[in-house]
Amino acid sequence: MNQRISDKLSNLPTGPGVYLMKDAVGKVLYVGKATSLRQRVRSYFQNAATPHALTKPMLRYVHDIDTILTSSDVEALILENNFIKEHQPRYNIRLKDDKRYPYLKVTVNEPFPGLYITRQKENDGAKYFGPFVHTRATRQTIKQLTKVFPIRTCTLELEASGNPHRVCLDYHIQRCPGPCADLTTVKDYGQIVKNVRQFLSGDTATVLKDLRAKMESAATALDFESAAKYRDQIENVKDAIAKQNLDSVSTENEDVIGVARVGDEACAQVLMIRDGKLIEREHYFLKNSSDSIVETLTAFVQQYYQDASFVPKTILLPDDIEMPEAIQRWLSEKRGSQVTLYIPQRGRKRQLVEMAAKNASVILEQKEQNVVFKADDNPALIELQELLNLPHPPARIEGFDISNLGDRFPVASMVVMEDAQPAKSEYRRFKIRTVEGQNDYAMMQEVVARRFRRAIDENRFPDLILIDGGKGQLSAAYEVLETLDLSHLPIIGLAKRFEHIFLPGKSDPIVLRRDNPTLHLIQRLRDEAHRFAITYHRKRRSRALSHSVLDAIPNVGIKRKQALLQHFGAIEKIRRASLDELLAVKGIPHGVAATIHKHLREREGQTRDIPPT
């Protein structure tokens, strides 16, 4: 324990708040909350303390601790959630890919609101429902919903009246009442929006009641056509909710949560019960799951309801959570009325919790089976371990490649495999900054140096490094590792011509049969690195062509450049165009056309060495 931490521990406040544990370079490793900061933070550094499996190995990297005192434990809870989202600490339990889940958005702040799918929840006055896990199912929900309640899904900007647009196909198939052409009023359309919001909130009973009242009113007025329309809507709504026929013990709105764990990964299943009917089931995976079900369940409840658009009156849990009173008050504030956290011990509600946990367990097992092999039992990775004399099968492999044409737009790529599967969120691309001319060795050295200086800061290293190339590229990369005191990291090169594997300091390569699965694994990573690098290189080339050539021409701004590219489709076609063809472009007067024609002809020789993309 360093002196800084000792000083911090002796001066900790006793009230509620949040603590952030940081490494030597100030990177946040862990964020926690406490009703007493002094008691909680000190417990990590006491001999008798037994922090969970994630924070125990973390302590060796902790060089500093920041604390933020809050006025209540609810404030601490909210602040912890915000810090976890901002810093994504390595040792916190957190939802996987939580930013990718879609919402359904109803733009209630417009005269004629629309219904859309979005992945970004904003403070824009719209009403959000979700998040949902499956995008395809969410799109299907919109499709079915517009059959019952014809709400628009287009992005036209509409006023309360005077809209000049022509109706689209949705109007003709009765999935939109045509507000774009003033074929409905704000009042009538508002009733559609009201029904949509009630339906998405799970209030199907009120929706059915309103539709029945309108049907009876229309029948009394002898408007049998309208009555038939409402009758069909009622049947459609019934059909939509009849499939979810799980009866709860009450008619209250409830969420039922079950959790299952395998290793350090957990799955949480949420059963959403509205008016006694199971209307939705969603599952979420959690990274860095703790051995403690209490910690895992607490982390999930906090992060799930942080962004949830609806908090039910009752939440059924399989076990205790930390700070239950604070979390209950926080959820009640979000809902605007009392929320109860309840751990059922028997009866139907206990059966629901057990059913959620069983489903979570099945989903987790299926996920494990979908991954062909883990690192410890993948035959190709095991053979790679034996070939390279590694301490364990390489779970994380990073591959590097350089892409350049002549000395223009040089770039590099880093791609990653985790447990023999592409980890695309870990991919990185690099612009070459310090190397002039065509020097692949120096470029490889620049990229490896940049990558592993950051790895030192983050204290996160791969189990194996793959360089696309033979002895030269491998030696260049290895020199960098030596200068960074990282020569102990396993590194290999894969030469393209004969697909031989080279090791640093050894003249003879490792030669594998062409049908060897281990060779196929390495080739797959090398090819992916090449694909990722060349894609970025082409993008830079294309961008340079489409910008530098036209931007250098006097009186050609953004609008004229867009008009030219839209008309001709490519720079090369603009270069070959005659003066008359340039004049045919809307917004290009004779003087500008003559300037473009002259300028591109003069520069024609300067750009021929760059092939069009």
C-alpha positions as CSV (number, residue, x, y, z in Angstrom):
1,M,0.0,0.0,0.0
2,N,1.5,3.3,-1.0
3,Q,1.6,6.5,1.1
4,R,-1.1,8.2,-1.0
5,I,-3.6,5.4,-0.3
6,S,-2.7,5.3,3.4
7,D,-3.3,9.1,3.7
8,K,-6.6,8.7,1.9
9,L,-7.8,5.8,4.1
10,S,-7.1,7.8,7.3
11,N,-9.1,10.8,6.0
12,L,-12.2,9.2,4.5
13,P,-15.6,10.7,5.2
14,T,-18.2,8.7,7.1
15,G,-21.2,9.6,5.0
16,P,-22.7,8.1,1.8
17,G,-21.0,8.6,-1.5
18,V,-19.1,7.1,-4.4
19,Y,-15.4,5.9,-4.6
20,L,-13.2,5.6,-7.7
21,M,-10.2,3.3,-7.6
22,K,-7.5,4.4,-10.1
23,D,-4.2,3.0,-11.5
24,A,-0.8,4.6,-11.7
25,V,-1.8,6.7,-14.8
26,G,-5.2,7.8,-13.4
27,K,-7.4,5.3,-15.3
28,V,-10.5,4.3,-13.3
29,L,-10.4,0.6,-12.5
30,Y,-13.5,0.4,-10.3
31,V,-16.4,2.5,-9.2
32,G,-18.4,1.7,-6.0
33,K,-21.0,3.2,-3.8
34,A,-21.4,3.1,0.0
35,T,-23.6,4.2,2.8
36,S,-20.4,4.8,4.7
37,L,-17.4,5.6,2.6
38,R,-14.9,5.2,5.5
39,Q,-16.2,1.7,6.4
40,R,-16.5,0.4,2.8
41,V,-13.3,1.6,1.3
42,R,-11.2,0.6,4.3
43,S,-12.6,-2.9,4.1
44,Y,-10.7,-3.5,0.9
45,F,-7.3,-3.1,2.6
46,Q,-7.9,-5.0,5.8
47,N,-6.3,-8.4,6.2
48,A,-9.6,-10.0,7.1
49,A,-11.3,-8.4,4.1
50,T,-12.5,-10.8,1.4
51,P,-13.5,-8.7,-1.6
52,H,-15.1,-10.6,-4.5
53,A,-13.0,-12.3,-7.1
54,L,-12.8,-9.3,-9.4
55,T,-11.7,-6.6,-7.0
56,K,-9.1,-8.8,-5.1
57,P,-6.7,-9.0,-8.1
58,M,-7.4,-5.4,-8.9
59,L,-5.9,-4.1,-5.6
60,R,-2.3,-4.6,-6.8
61,Y,-2.9,-2.0,-9.5
62,V,-4.7,0.6,-7.3
63,H,-2.5,3.7,-6.8
64,D,-5.1,6.3,-5.8
65,I,-8.7,6.5,-4.6
66,D,-11.1,9.4,-5.1
67,T,-14.2,9.8,-3.1
68,I,-17.3,11.9,-3.7
69,L,-19.6,12.6,-0.8
70,T,-23.3,12.8,-1.5
71,S,-26.2,14.0,0.5
72,S,-28.0,10.6,0.4
73,D,-27.5,7.0,-0.6
74,V,-29.9,7.5,-3.5
75,E,-27.6,10.2,-4.9
76,A,-24.7,7.8,-4.5
77,L,-26.6,5.2,-6.4
78,I,-27.3,7.5,-9.4
79,L,-23.8,8.9,-9.4
80,E,-22.3,5.4,-9.4
81,N,-24.4,4.5,-12.5
82,N,-23.2,7.7,-14.3
83,F,-19.5,7.0,-13.5
84,I,-19.8,3.3,-14.7
85,K,-21.2,4.5,-18.0
86,E,-18.6,7.2,-18.4
87,H,-15.5,5.3,-17.5
88,Q,-16.5,1.7,-18.3
89,P,-14.2,0.4,-15.5
90,R,-12.6,-2.9,-16.2
91,Y,-13.5,-4.5,-12.8
92,N,-17.1,-3.4,-12.6
93,I,-20.0,-5.7,-13.4
94,R,-21.8,-4.1,-16.3
95,L,-24.3,-4.9,-19.0
96,K,-22.8,-6.0,-22.3
97,D,-23.3,-3.7,-25.2
98,D,-26.0,-1.7,-23.4
99,K,-25.7,1.2,-25.8
100,R,-26.8,-1.0,-28.7
101,Y,-30.2,-1.9,-27.5
102,P,-33.0,-0.2,-29.5
103,Y,-35.9,1.8,-28.2
104,L,-39.3,2.7,-29.7
105,K,-39.7,6.4,-29.9
106,V,-43.0,8.3,-30.2
107,T,-42.4,12.0,-31.1
108,V,-45.2,13.4,-28.9
109,N,-43.7,16.9,-29.2
110,E,-44.9,17.2,-32.8
111,P,-48.4,18.0,-34.2
112,F,-48.5,14.5,-35.9
113,P,-46.2,12.2,-33.9
114,G,-44.4,9.3,-35.5
115,L,-43.2,6.0,-34.3
116,Y,-39.5,5.1,-34.9
117,I,-36.7,2.8,-33.8
118,T,-33.7,4.5,-32.2
119,R,-30.6,3.4,-30.3
120,Q,-30.1,6.8,-28.7
121,K,-32.3,8.0,-25.9
122,E,-32.2,11.8,-25.8
123,N,-33.8,14.5,-23.7
124,D,-35.8,15.8,-26.6
125,G,-39.4,15.7,-25.3
126,A,-40.2,12.4,-27.1
127,K,-41.6,9.4,-25.4
128,Y,-39.3,6.3,-25.3
129,F,-40.3,2.7,-24.8
130,G,-37.7,0.0,-24.1
131,P,-34.9,-0.8,-24.3
132,F,-35.5,-4.0,-26.4
133,V,-32.9,-6.6,-27.1
134,H,-33.9,-7.9,-30.6
135,T,-34.0,-5.3,-33.4
136,R,-35.9,-7.7,-35.7
137,A,-38.6,-8.3,-33.1
138,T,-38.8,-4.5,-32.5
139,R,-39.4,-3.9,-36.2
140,Q,-42.0,-6.6,-36.2
141,T,-43.7,-4.8,-33.3
142,I,-44.0,-1.6,-35.3
143,K,-45.3,-3.6,-38.3
144,Q,-48.0,-5.2,-36.2
145,L,-48.8,-2.0,-34.3
146,T,-49.5,0.1,-37.4
147,K,-52.0,-2.5,-38.5
148,V,-54.0,-1.8,-35.4
149,F,-53.2,1.9,-34.8
150,P,-52.2,3.6,-38.1
151,I,-49.4,5.9,-36.8
152,R,-47.0,7.3,-39.3
153,T,-43.4,6.0,-39.5
154,C,-42.1,8.5,-42.1
155,T,-39.7,11.3,-41.2
156,L,-41.5,14.2,-42.9
157,E,-41.7,17.5,-40.9
158,L,-45.4,18.2,-40.6
159,E,-47.4,21.2,-39.4
160,A,-50.8,21.2,-37.8
161,S,-52.3,22.0,-41.2
162,G,-51.2,23.1,-44.7
163,N,-49.1,20.1,-45.4
164,P,-48.5,19.8,-49.2
165,H,-47.1,16.3,-49.5
166,R,-48.6,13.3,-51.5
167,V,-49.7,10.3,-49.5
168,C,-47.5,7.2,-49.7
169,L,-48.3,3.5,-49.8
170,D,-48.9,3.3,-46.0
171,Y,-52.0,5.5,-46.5
172,H,-53.4,3.2,-49.2
173,I,-52.9,0.0,-47.1
174,Q,-54.5,1.8,-44.1
175,R,-51.4,2.0,-42.0
176,C,-51.3,5.8,-41.9
177,P,-54.3,8.3,-42.0
178,G,-52.4,10.7,-44.2
179,P,-51.5,13.7,-42.1
180,C,-48.9,14.7,-44.7
181,A,-51.8,15.6,-47.0
182,D,-54.1,17.0,-44.3
183,L,-56.4,13.9,-44.5
184,T,-56.8,13.8,-40.7
185,T,-57.0,16.3,-37.9
186,V,-54.6,16.7,-35.0
187,K,-57.4,15.7,-32.6
188,D,-58.3,12.4,-34.4
189,Y,-54.6,11.6,-34.9
190,G,-54.0,12.3,-31.3
191,Q,-56.3,9.5,-30.3
192,I,-54.2,7.0,-32.4
193,V,-51.1,8.2,-30.6
194,K,-52.7,7.8,-27.2
195,N,-53.6,4.2,-28.0
196,V,-50.1,3.5,-29.2
197,R,-48.6,4.9,-26.0
198,Q,-51.0,2.9,-23.8
199,F,-50.4,-0.3,-25.8
200,L,-46.6,0.1,-25.5
201,S,-46.9,0.8,-21.8
202,G,-48.8,-2.5,-21.4
203,D,-52.1,-0.9,-20.7
204,T,-54.0,-3.1,-23.1
205,A,-57.2,-3.2,-21.0
206,T,-57.7,0.6,-21.4
207,V,-57.1,0.3,-25.1
208,L,-59.7,-2.4,-25.5
209,K,-62.2,-0.5,-23.4
210,D,-61.9,2.6,-25.5
211,L,-62.2,0.6,-28.8
212,R,-65.3,-1.2,-27.5
213,A,-66.9,2.1,-26.5
214,K,-66.2,3.6,-29.9
215,M,-67.6,0.5,-31.7
216,E,-70.8,0.6,-29.6
217,S,-71.2,4.3,-30.2
218,A,-70.7,3.9,-34.0
219,A,-73.2,1.0,-34.0
220,T,-75.8,3.1,-32.1
221,A,-75.3,5.9,-34.7
222,L,-75.9,3.3,-37.5
223,D,-72.3,3.9,-38.7
224,F,-71.7,0.2,-39.3
225,E,-68.6,0.8,-41.4
226,S,-66.8,2.5,-38.5
227,A,-68.2,-0.1,-36.1
228,A,-66.7,-2.8,-38.2
229,K,-63.4,-1.0,-38.3
230,Y,-63.3,-0.8,-34.5
231,R,-64.4,-4.5,-34.2
232,D,-61.4,-5.5,-36.4
233,Q,-59.1,-3.4,-34.3
234,I,-60.3,-5.1,-31.1
235,E,-59.7,-8.5,-32.6
236,N,-56.2,-7.5,-33.7
237,V,-55.4,-6.2,-30.2
238,K,-56.8,-9.4,-28.6
239,D,-54.7,-11.5,-31.0
240,A,-51.6,-9.6,-30.1
241,I,-52.0,-10.2,-26.4
242,A,-53.6,-13.6,-26.5
243,K,-50.2,-15.2,-27.3
244,Q,-48.9,-14.0,-23.9
245,N,-51.4,-15.9,-21.7
246,L,-49.3,-16.4,-18.6
247,D,-51.5,-15.3,-15.7
248,S,-50.0,-13.6,-12.8
249,V,-51.3,-13.7,-9.2
250,S,-52.6,-10.2,-9.6
251,T,-53.5,-7.7,-12.2
252,E,-50.7,-5.3,-11.2
253,N,-47.8,-4.4,-13.5
254,E,-44.7,-6.4,-12.4
255,D,-41.2,-7.2,-13.6
256,V,-39.8,-10.6,-12.7
257,I,-36.0,-10.9,-12.6
258,G,-34.0,-14.2,-12.7
259,V,-30.2,-14.6,-12.8
260,A,-27.9,-17.4,-13.9
261,R,-24.1,-17.6,-13.9
262,V,-21.5,-19.6,-15.7
263,G,-17.9,-18.7,-14.8
264,D,-17.5,-14.9,-14.8
265,E,-20.5,-14.4,-17.1
266,A,-24.1,-13.9,-16.0
267,C,-27.4,-13.7,-17.8
268,A,-30.4,-11.8,-16.4
269,Q,-33.9,-12.6,-17.6
270,V,-36.7,-10.0,-17.2
271,L,-40.3,-11.1,-17.5
272,M,-42.5,-8.1,-18.1
273,I,-46.0,-8.7,-16.8
274,R,-48.7,-6.1,-17.5
275,D,-52.3,-6.4,-16.4
276,G,-51.6,-10.0,-15.4
277,K,-50.3,-11.0,-18.9
278,L,-46.7,-11.7,-19.8
279,I,-46.2,-9.3,-22.7
280,E,-42.4,-9.4,-23.1
281,R,-39.4,-11.4,-22.2
282,E,-35.9,-10.0,-22.5
283,H,-32.4,-11.3,-21.5
284,Y,-29.2,-9.4,-20.9
285,F,-25.6,-10.6,-20.5
286,L,-23.3,-9.1,-17.9
287,K,-19.6,-8.9,-18.1
288,N,-17.3,-9.4,-15.1
289,S,-20.0,-11.2,-13.1
290,S,-19.2,-11.6,-9.4
291,D,-19.3,-14.8,-7.4
292,S,-21.8,-13.1,-5.2
293,I,-25.4,-13.2,-6.6
294,V,-26.1,-10.1,-4.5
295,E,-23.5,-8.0,-6.2
296,T,-24.5,-9.3,-9.7
297,L,-28.2,-8.7,-9.1
298,T,-27.6,-5.3,-7.6
299,A,-25.5,-4.2,-10.6
300,F,-28.1,-5.4,-13.0
301,V,-31.1,-3.7,-11.3
302,Q,-29.2,-0.4,-11.1
303,Q,-28.1,-0.4,-14.8
304,Y,-31.3,-1.8,-16.2
305,Y,-33.6,0.7,-14.6
306,Q,-31.2,3.6,-15.1
307,D,-32.5,3.8,-18.8
308,A,-35.7,1.9,-18.6
309,S,-38.6,4.0,-19.9
310,F,-41.1,2.3,-17.6
311,V,-40.7,1.2,-14.0
312,P,-43.5,-1.1,-12.7
313,K,-45.1,-1.0,-9.4
314,T,-43.6,-4.3,-8.2
315,I,-40.3,-5.9,-9.0
316,L,-39.8,-9.5,-8.0
317,L,-36.3,-10.5,-7.2
318,P,-34.6,-13.9,-6.6
319,D,-32.4,-12.7,-3.8
320,D,-31.4,-9.7,-1.7
321,I,-29.6,-6.7,-3.2
322,E,-27.3,-4.2,-1.7
323,M,-28.8,-1.0,-0.3
324,P,-32.4,-2.1,-1.0
325,E,-34.0,0.9,0.7
326,A,-32.0,3.4,-1.4
327,I,-32.7,1.5,-4.6
328,Q,-36.4,1.3,-3.8
329,R,-36.6,5.1,-3.1
330,W,-34.6,5.8,-6.4
331,L,-37.0,3.6,-8.4
332,S,-40.0,5.3,-6.7
333,E,-38.7,8.7,-7.7
334,K,-38.3,7.5,-11.3
335,R,-41.8,6.1,-11.4
336,G,-43.4,8.9,-9.6
337,S,-45.2,6.6,-7.1
338,Q,-44.2,3.8,-4.7
339,V,-42.2,0.9,-6.1
340,T,-41.8,-2.3,-4.1
341,L,-38.9,-4.7,-4.3
342,Y,-40.1,-8.1,-3.3
343,I,-38.4,-11.5,-2.8
344,P,-41.2,-14.1,-2.9
345,Q,-40.6,-17.2,-0.9
346,R,-43.5,-19.4,-2.1
347,G,-46.5,-19.6,-4.3
348,R,-47.1,-18.4,-7.9
349,K,-44.7,-15.4,-7.6
350,R,-41.9,-17.6,-6.5
351,Q,-42.6,-19.9,-9.4
352,L,-42.3,-16.9,-11.7
353,V,-38.9,-15.9,-10.3
354,E,-37.7,-19.5,-10.7
355,M,-39.0,-19.6,-14.2
356,A,-37.1,-16.5,-15.1
357,A,-33.9,-17.9,-13.6
358,K,-34.4,-21.2,-15.4
359,N,-34.8,-19.4,-18.7
360,A,-31.7,-17.3,-18.0
361,S,-29.7,-20.5,-17.4
362,V,-30.9,-22.1,-20.6
363,I,-30.0,-18.9,-22.6
364,L,-26.5,-18.9,-21.0
365,E,-26.0,-22.6,-21.9
366,Q,-27.1,-21.9,-25.4
367,K,-24.7,-19.0,-25.7
368,E,-21.9,-21.2,-24.4
369,Q,-22.8,-23.9,-27.0
370,N,-22.9,-21.4,-29.9
371,V,-19.2,-20.5,-29.3
372,V,-17.5,-23.4,-30.9
373,F,-14.7,-23.6,-28.4
374,K,-13.3,-21.6,-25.5
375,A,-9.6,-21.0,-25.5
376,D,-8.9,-23.8,-23.0
377,D,-10.5,-26.4,-25.1
378,N,-10.1,-25.2,-28.7
379,P,-7.8,-27.7,-30.5
380,A,-6.3,-25.1,-32.7
381,L,-5.4,-22.8,-29.8
382,I,-4.1,-25.7,-27.8
383,E,-1.8,-26.7,-30.7
384,L,-0.7,-23.1,-31.0
385,Q,0.2,-23.2,-27.3
386,E,2.3,-26.3,-27.8
387,L,4.0,-25.0,-31.0
388,L,5.0,-21.7,-29.4
389,N,5.6,-23.0,-25.9
390,L,3.1,-20.7,-24.4
391,P,2.0,-20.9,-20.7
392,H,-1.7,-21.3,-21.8
393,P,-3.8,-21.3,-25.0
394,P,-3.8,-17.8,-26.4
395,A,-7.3,-16.4,-25.6
396,R,-6.6,-13.0,-27.1
397,I,-4.6,-12.7,-30.3
398,E,-3.8,-9.3,-32.0
399,G,-2.9,-9.2,-35.7
400,F,-1.2,-6.2,-37.4
401,D,-0.9,-5.3,-41.1
402,I,0.3,-2.3,-43.2
403,S,-1.5,-1.0,-46.3
404,N,0.0,1.6,-48.7
405,L,0.2,2.3,-52.4
406,G,3.5,4.0,-53.3
407,D,4.0,6.5,-50.4
408,R,0.5,7.8,-50.4
409,F,-2.1,7.4,-47.6
410,P,-0.2,4.7,-45.6
411,V,-2.4,3.1,-42.9
412,A,-2.2,0.1,-40.6
413,S,-4.7,-2.2,-38.8
414,M,-5.0,-4.1,-35.6
415,V,-7.6,-6.9,-35.5
416,V,-8.4,-9.1,-32.5
417,M,-9.5,-12.6,-31.9
418,E,-10.9,-13.6,-28.5
419,D,-11.4,-17.4,-28.0
420,A,-10.8,-17.8,-31.7
421,Q,-13.7,-15.5,-32.6
422,P,-13.4,-12.0,-34.1
423,A,-13.8,-9.3,-31.5
424,K,-14.7,-6.4,-33.8
425,S,-15.3,-3.9,-31.1
426,E,-11.5,-4.2,-30.3
427,Y,-10.4,-3.5,-33.8
428,R,-8.2,-0.4,-34.3
429,R,-6.9,1.5,-37.4
430,F,-3.9,3.8,-37.6
431,K,-2.8,6.6,-39.9
432,I,1.0,6.5,-40.4
433,R,2.3,9.7,-38.9
434,T,6.1,9.6,-38.8
435,V,7.3,7.6,-41.8
436,E,7.9,9.1,-45.2
437,G,8.3,7.0,-48.3
438,Q,7.5,3.4,-48.7
439,N,9.1,1.7,-45.7
440,D,6.9,-1.1,-44.4
441,Y,9.3,-2.0,-41.6
442,A,9.4,1.5,-40.2
443,M,5.6,1.8,-40.5
444,M,5.2,-1.5,-38.6
445,Q,7.5,-0.2,-35.9
446,E,5.5,3.0,-35.5
447,V,2.2,1.1,-35.2
448,V,3.5,-1.5,-32.7
449,A,5.0,1.2,-30.6
450,R,1.8,3.2,-30.5
451,R,-0.3,0.2,-29.7
452,F,1.9,-1.2,-26.9
453,R,2.6,2.2,-25.2
454,R,-1.1,2.3,-24.7
455,A,-1.2,-1.3,-23.6
456,I,1.4,-0.4,-20.9
457,D,-0.9,2.5,-19.7
458,E,-3.9,0.2,-19.7
459,N,-2.0,-2.8,-18.3
460,R,-3.7,-5.0,-20.8
461,F,-1.7,-7.2,-23.2
462,P,-2.6,-9.9,-25.7
463,D,-1.6,-13.6,-25.3
464,L,-0.1,-13.6,-28.8
465,I,0.9,-11.0,-31.5
466,L,0.6,-11.8,-35.2
467,I,2.5,-9.8,-37.7
468,D,1.6,-10.0,-41.4
469,G,4.9,-10.7,-43.0
470,G,8.1,-12.7,-42.8
471,K,11.4,-12.2,-41.0
472,G,11.8,-8.5,-41.8
473,Q,8.5,-7.3,-40.5
474,L,8.7,-9.6,-37.5
475,S,12.2,-8.4,-36.6
476,A,11.1,-4.7,-36.9
477,A,8.1,-5.3,-34.6
478,Y,10.2,-7.3,-32.1
479,E,12.8,-4.5,-31.9
480,V,10.0,-2.2,-30.6
481,L,8.9,-4.7,-28.0
482,E,12.5,-4.9,-26.8
483,T,12.8,-1.1,-26.4
484,L,9.5,-1.2,-24.4
485,D,10.7,-4.0,-22.2
486,L,8.0,-6.2,-23.6
487,S,10.1,-8.8,-25.4
488,H,8.5,-11.5,-23.2
489,L,5.2,-11.1,-25.2
490,P,4.8,-14.0,-27.7
491,I,5.0,-12.7,-31.3
492,I,5.0,-14.5,-34.6
493,G,5.1,-13.5,-38.3
494,L,3.1,-15.3,-41.1
495,A,4.8,-15.0,-44.5
496,K,2.4,-14.8,-47.4
497,R,4.2,-16.8,-50.1
498,F,4.5,-20.2,-48.4
499,E,2.4,-19.5,-45.3
500,H,5.4,-20.2,-43.0
501,I,5.3,-19.1,-39.3
502,F,8.4,-17.3,-38.1
503,L,9.6,-16.7,-34.6
504,P,12.0,-13.9,-33.4
505,G,15.7,-15.0,-33.5
506,K,15.0,-18.3,-35.3
507,S,16.0,-18.7,-38.9
508,D,13.9,-21.9,-39.6
509,P,10.2,-21.4,-39.8
510,I,7.4,-23.6,-38.4
511,V,5.8,-25.3,-41.4
512,L,2.3,-26.6,-41.0
513,R,0.2,-28.7,-43.5
514,R,-2.1,-26.6,-45.6
515,D,-5.1,-28.4,-44.1
516,N,-4.0,-27.8,-40.5
517,P,-6.8,-26.0,-38.4
518,T,-4.2,-24.1,-36.5
519,L,-2.8,-22.6,-39.8
520,H,-6.3,-21.8,-40.9
521,L,-6.9,-19.9,-37.6
522,I,-3.8,-17.8,-38.1
523,Q,-4.6,-17.2,-41.8
524,R,-8.1,-16.1,-40.9
525,L,-6.7,-13.5,-38.5
526,R,-4.0,-12.4,-41.0
527,D,-6.6,-12.1,-43.8
528,E,-8.9,-10.1,-41.5
529,A,-6.1,-7.7,-40.7
530,H,-5.4,-7.3,-44.4
531,R,-9.1,-6.7,-45.2
532,F,-9.5,-4.1,-42.4
533,A,-6.3,-2.2,-43.4
534,I,-7.0,-2.1,-47.1
535,T,-10.6,-1.0,-46.5
536,Y,-9.3,2.0,-44.5
537,H,-6.7,2.7,-47.1
538,R,-9.3,2.8,-49.9
539,K,-11.5,5.1,-47.8
540,R,-8.6,7.5,-47.3
541,R,-7.7,7.5,-51.0
542,S,-11.4,8.0,-52.0
543,R,-11.8,10.8,-49.5
544,A,-8.7,12.6,-50.7
545,L,-9.7,12.3,-54.3
546,S,-13.2,13.6,-53.7
547,H,-12.1,16.5,-51.5
548,S,-8.7,17.8,-52.6
549,V,-9.3,17.9,-56.4
550,L,-12.6,19.8,-56.3
551,D,-11.9,21.9,-53.2
552,A,-8.9,23.4,-55.0
553,I,-11.1,24.9,-57.7
554,P,-12.2,28.5,-57.3
555,N,-16.0,29.1,-56.8
556,V,-16.7,25.4,-56.2
557,G,-18.2,25.1,-52.7
558,I,-20.0,22.3,-50.9
559,K,-23.3,22.5,-52.8
560,R,-21.6,22.6,-56.3
561,K,-19.3,19.8,-55.3
562,Q,-22.2,17.7,-54.2
563,A,-24.1,18.5,-57.4
564,L,-21.1,17.5,-59.6
565,L,-20.6,14.2,-57.7
566,Q,-24.3,13.4,-57.7
567,H,-24.5,14.1,-61.5
568,F,-21.4,12.3,-62.6
569,G,-20.9,9.8,-59.8
570,A,-17.0,9.9,-59.7
571,I,-14.1,12.3,-60.0
572,E,-12.8,10.6,-63.1
573,K,-16.0,11.2,-65.0
574,I,-16.0,14.9,-64.0
575,R,-12.4,15.1,-65.3
576,R,-13.4,13.6,-68.7
577,A,-16.6,15.7,-69.0
578,S,-16.8,18.3,-71.8
579,L,-17.8,21.9,-71.2
580,D,-21.3,21.2,-72.4
581,E,-21.7,18.3,-70.1
582,L,-20.5,20.4,-67.1
583,L,-23.1,23.1,-68.1
584,A,-25.8,20.4,-67.8
585,V,-25.3,20.2,-64.1
586,K,-27.8,22.2,-62.1
587,G,-26.2,25.2,-60.4
588,I,-23.1,25.3,-62.5
589,P,-22.9,28.6,-64.6
590,H,-20.8,29.0,-67.7
591,G,-17.9,30.7,-66.0
592,V,-17.6,28.1,-63.2
593,A,-17.9,25.2,-65.7
594,A,-15.1,26.7,-67.8
595,T,-12.9,27.0,-64.6
596,I,-13.7,23.4,-63.6
597,H,-12.9,22.2,-67.1
598,K,-9.6,24.0,-67.3
599,H,-8.5,23.2,-63.7
600,L,-9.1,19.4,-64.0
601,R,-7.4,19.2,-67.4
602,E,-4.3,20.9,-66.0
603,R,-4.2,18.5,-63.0
604,E,-4.9,15.4,-65.0
605,G,-1.3,14.3,-65.1
606,Q,-0.9,14.8,-61.3
607,T,-3.6,12.3,-60.3
608,R,-3.2,9.5,-62.8
609,D,-0.9,7.6,-60.4
610,I,-3.9,7.2,-58.0
611,P,-6.4,4.6,-59.4
612,P,-10.0,5.5,-58.8
613,T,-11.9,3.5,-56.2
